[in-house]
Amino acid sequence: MNTAQPTPASVAAPKNTIAKSLPKSQSLTNWGLKDVIHDVRTSAFCGPTAVAAITGQPISVVRDAYRFVRFEHRWIGFPRRPPIMGTTSEELASVLRLFGFDGHWEYHTDKPTLAAYLKARQGYCRTHPTAVFFGRHVVAIKGWEFCDTFTDGQVVEADDAPHRRKRVKAVFVITEQIAPTTFPRKWIL
């Protein structure tokens, strides 16, 4: 008798699911950051804002993906939607994988400032979307585009970006497109 709990992948997804990937003709080098679609009444924090800028998904969908990563399918039965605040780097990487973006981590022990990091980066860090962490704050950067909660979810030039003197601690570099995963959403009628 198997008493193991089913994993989220083995649980049948309800009808209210969402998954959206890159168009087949579009590569990650051509994939730019998107202005955040703020379709909720409350303010969005930095983790959902960075993911929404990279994926192009509305904040409500990104928050549901974070809820799925934190609580799996159990959060659908909660009387209220749990708030998404204080996200971790592992959660951010998992949510990006749900939307079909995979990559690797680069840790900076020398902790350069954002301005120095932007000038010194090479390869995928310069041409692909990245999520850059300053301690517990995260921003989305692709090329010289920058998106953050301090820019109200609008994509701005990196030269005009806030936080240029903040110290970069870790970078999640998106290197490939994978198949997106469906996840349950809670619809309020």
N, C-alpha and C positions, 0 to 999 in steps of 0.2 A: 504494500500500500504506500503510495507516494503522498507524503504530507507536506512536501515543499510548496512554498507559496509561488504562484505564477509570476514570471517576470513581466515587466511592462510590454515587452515585445511579443509575448505569447498571449496576452490578453486581447481579445477582439475589441477593436476601437469602435465606439459608438458612431452614429451617423454624423454627429456634429464634430468633425475633424477638419484639420486644415494642414496642408503642406504645399509649399510652393518652392520651386527651384529656379535656377537660372535658365533663361532660354538656351536651347542647345547651341545656337550660333554665337552666343556671347561668352567670352573667356573672362577669367578673373582679372587679366591685365586691362581689359576694357570696362570692367565693372566699377563704376564710381559710387561714392557715397550718396545716399538719398536723404533729402529733407525728411525729418521725422513726422509721421502722420499721428498727431496727438488727438486720439478719438475717445479719451476718457476724461472724467471730470477732475480727477486728482492729478497732482504733479508727478511727472515721471522722474525716476532717479537715474543715476549715471549708467548702471548696467543695462537696463532695458533701452535706454536712449542709444547707447553704442550699438547694441544688437539691431535695433530698428534702423539705424543709419546704414549699417552694413547690408542687411537683408532686404530693406525696403518694405518690411511688414509694419502694420500699425502697432502702436504701443499696446493695445488690448490683446492682440495675438501674441506679442512677445511676452507679456506678463503671464498669459496662460501657459506658454512654453516653460517659463521659469517655475510656475506652480507644478507643472508635470514633472520637471526635473527634481524639485524638492519633495513633493508628496506622492509622486507617481499618479495612478488613476484614482487614488482615494480622495483627492481634493474635490472631485465632482460632488461627493456626498456632503461636503461641509455646508453649513447654513449660509456662510458668507465667503466671498473670495478672499483668501489670505493676502495681505499686502506684500508687495515685493520691494523690500528695502534691504540695503546691506548685502548685496550679492557678492559671491566669491569668484575667484578666477576659474575654479573648476566648474562652477555653475555656468559661467559665461561660455566656456568651451563646449559644454554639453548642449546648451541651448543653440549655439551656432551649428553644432552637428545635427540637431533636430531639423534645422532649416536647410541642411545640405552643404554646409561649409566645414571643411576640416583643415587642420593645420598643425603647427608645432609651436612650442614655447621657446622663447629666448629670454634668458635671465641676465640682467646687467648688474654685476657685482660692483662695478665702478660707479654706478648710478649717475649717468650723465644728465644734464638738464634736457628738457624737451627740445630746445633750440639746437643744442649740440648733437642730440640724437638724430634730429631731422637732417642735419648736414652730413653726418657720418654714416648713415645707413646705406646698405648696398643690397643688390639682388632683390629677392622677394619682398624685403621690407620696404623697398622704394616703389615697387610696381604692383603689389597686391594689397588688399585691405588688411588692416591690422587693428587690434584692440590694445591700446597702450595703458598700462597701469602705473599710477603714481600712488603707491601705498594702497589705499582702499578706493581711490577714485579711478575711473576708467573713461577713456575717450576713444573715438573711432578716427583713424587716420588712413588715408589712401593717397599716395603720391603727396601732393601739396594741399589736399583737401582735409578739413578738420571738422568734426561734429561732436558736440558736447552739450550737457545740460546748461552750461553758462552761455551758450550761443542759442538757447531756446530750441535746440534740435535743428537748427539751420546749418547747412554746410557753408563754411567760410574758408578763406585762404589760410593756410597754416601760418603765414607771416603775421596775420591779424588775430591769431588765436590767443585766448587766455592761457595761463599756466605755462608760459614759455620758460619760466625759471624753476618749475617743479622738477623733481628728480624722477627719472624713468627707472622703474624697478623690474618690470617684466613686460614682454610683448607677445601677444598671440598672433602669429603670422598665418593668414589663411592661404594655403597652398594648393588646395584642390576642391573640386566640387564632387560631392557624393550624393547618393540617393537620399532625398529628404524622408523623414519619418513622420507619420501622422500621429497626432496626439489629441486627447479629448479636450473639448471646450465646453464651457458652461454657458448656455444661452439663457438670458433672462428675458422673459416675455412681458 
